[in-house]
Amino acid sequence: MRRGEISIRLPSSLEYIPLLREIGERVGFFLGMPEEKIHALKLILEESATNVVRHSLGEDKGLFYEVIFHPKEKGIKIIIKDKGKGTRKLSPIPLDEVIEKEREGGLGLRMLEKLTENVTFRKRGKTNELTLEVAWD
């Protein structure tokens, strides 16, 4: 079964992250995700959005980022877009290279790698784009 895309635009503020977690939980239930994958989805969204707010846009409610949910058969692709400074040159690079270059930090990236099947960073014009894929049986 194929379902439509769901998207939300959020202000760049950490106070909206619980709302994004709640939306992720509802999307997961709607798609029939197993409970453990819903929990993982909430962690993925929290870590990714926190990074956008802290490292790309800053705490500025006048700036926004977008989260797009692309349901797939037994999976979901999540795209998070922002027009902030980003945290590095965001060309498509394997996550293990990102982690290797950021040994002092990168714990959130390690978590994303463990909780997803695929993570990709890229820059499209002035837009930073993080794509995460989650699958389940």
Secondary structure, DSSP 8 states (H G I E B T S, - for coil): -----EEEEEEE-GGGHHHHHHHHHHHHHHHT--HHHHHHHHHHHHHHHHHIIIIII-SEEEEEEEEEEEEETTEEEEEEEE-S--SS--SS--HHHHHHHTTTS-HHHHHHHHH-SEEEEEEETTEEEEEEEEE--
